[in-house]
Amino acid sequence: MSKKEKEEQARREAIEEELRRLRLPRGKQTLGVLESRLGGSRCSIRCLDGKTRVCRIPGRLKRKLWVREGDIVLIEPWELSGDDKGDIIFKYSKAQTQLLKRKGLLDKLDEFDQF
């Protein structure tokens, strides 16, 4: 096995491991699509529960979590003013997003694309 083949196999195994550990919403958490970056680690996110929230990236994730417009993210609404604000907990990769679509968790996403 050549070096390239080993690297390719390691990459495939990493993706499979990532899909096995897929993080799903629990409790009050919801999925959302990043609409725009507002600056200062804040983003405008259209959540699948029909609300648009201004969410921030917490300090512990600030340098680890890089987001762009159109990314699917996991949101935890705040206890106070939870309809308007929240925290970004996790960003889904392309492979994870495809798996979420296959499971039917992103079905409401097509309804929001009309806006």
ZAZARO-156343 format. One record per residue (C-alpha): residue number from 1; y, x, z. Coordinates in Angstrom, 1 decimal, padded with zeros to 4 digits. Last residue first. Layout:
  seq       y       x       z
  NUM       Y       X       Z
...
***
This chain:
  seq       y       x       z
  115   033.6  -037.9   002.3
  114   030.6  -038.5   000.1
  113   028.7  -035.5   001.6
  112   028.4  -037.5   004.8
  111   025.6  -039.8   003.6
  110   023.6  -036.8   002.3
  109   023.6  -035.2   005.8
  108   022.0  -038.3   007.3
  107   018.6  -037.2   006.1
  106   019.0  -033.8   007.8
  105   016.2  -034.3   010.4
  104   013.7  -035.4   007.8
  103   011.0  -032.8   008.5
  102   011.4  -031.5   005.0
  101   015.2  -031.2   005.5
  100   014.6  -029.3   008.7
   99   012.2  -026.9   006.9
   98   014.8  -026.3   004.2
   97   017.4  -025.5   006.8
   96   015.0  -023.1   008.5
   95   014.5  -021.2   005.3
   94   018.2  -021.0   004.6
   93   018.9  -019.8   008.2
   92   020.0  -022.1   011.0
   91   022.9  -021.2   013.3
   90   022.6  -021.7   017.0
   89   024.6  -022.7   020.1
   88   028.0  -023.8   018.7
   87   029.9  -025.3   021.6
   86   031.7  -028.7   021.8
   85   034.8  -030.7   021.4
   84   036.1  -034.1   020.3
   83   033.4  -036.7   021.3
   82   032.4  -034.5   024.3
   81   035.9  -034.9   025.9
   80   034.4  -033.7   029.2
   79   030.7  -033.0   029.2
   78   031.1  -030.7   026.2
   77   029.0  -031.4   023.1
   76   026.2  -028.9   022.3
   75   026.0  -028.2   018.6
   74   023.2  -026.7   016.5
   73   024.5  -025.3   013.1
   72   024.0  -025.9   009.4
   71   026.2  -023.6   007.4
   70   028.5  -025.2   004.8
   69   031.6  -023.1   005.6
   68   030.5  -019.7   007.0
   67   029.2  -018.5   010.4
   66   028.6  -015.1   012.0
   65   026.8  -015.3   015.3
   64   026.1  -012.0   017.1
   63   029.7  -010.8   017.8
   62   030.9  -014.1   019.4
   61   027.5  -015.1   020.8
   60   028.0  -014.3   024.5
   59   031.7  -015.3   024.2
   58   030.9  -018.9   023.1
   57   031.5  -019.9   019.5
   56   033.9  -022.8   019.6
   55   033.6  -026.4   018.3
   54   036.3  -028.8   017.1
   53   034.3  -031.9   016.6
   52   034.0  -034.4   013.7
   51   031.9  -037.4   014.7
   50   029.2  -039.3   012.7
   49   026.2  -038.5   014.9
   48   025.2  -035.9   012.2
   47   028.1  -033.7   013.3
   46   031.0  -032.6   011.0
   45   032.2  -029.3   012.4
   44   035.7  -027.8   012.6
   43   035.5  -024.3   013.8
   42   036.9  -022.1   016.6
   41   036.2  -018.4   017.2
   40   040.0  -017.6   017.2
   39   040.5  -019.1   013.7
   38   040.1  -022.6   012.4
   37   037.0  -022.1   010.3
   36   036.2  -025.1   008.1
   35   033.6  -027.8   007.5
   34   030.6  -026.4   009.4
   33   027.7  -028.8   009.1
   32   026.3  -030.4   012.3
   31   023.1  -030.9   014.3
   30   023.1  -032.5   017.7
   29   022.5  -031.5   021.3
   28   022.8  -034.3   024.0
   27   019.1  -033.9   025.0
   26   017.3  -031.5   022.8
   25   018.1  -030.5   019.2
   24   015.3  -028.4   017.5
   23   015.0  -024.6   017.4
   22   012.4  -023.4   014.9
   21   010.1  -020.8   016.5
   20   007.4  -021.1   013.9
   19   009.9  -020.8   011.2
   18   011.3  -017.5   012.5
   17   007.8  -016.2   012.8
   16   007.1  -017.1   009.1
   15   010.4  -015.4   008.1
   14   009.5  -012.2   010.0
   13   006.0  -012.2   008.4
   12   007.6  -012.4   005.0
   11   009.9  -009.5   005.8
   10   007.1  -007.3   007.1
    9   005.1  -008.0   003.9
    8   008.1  -007.0   001.7
    7   008.6  -003.8   003.7
    6   004.9  -002.9   003.4
    5   005.0  -003.6  -000.3
    4   008.0  -001.4  -000.7
    3   006.4   001.5   001.2
    2   003.4   001.4  -001.0
    1   000.0   000.0   000.0
***
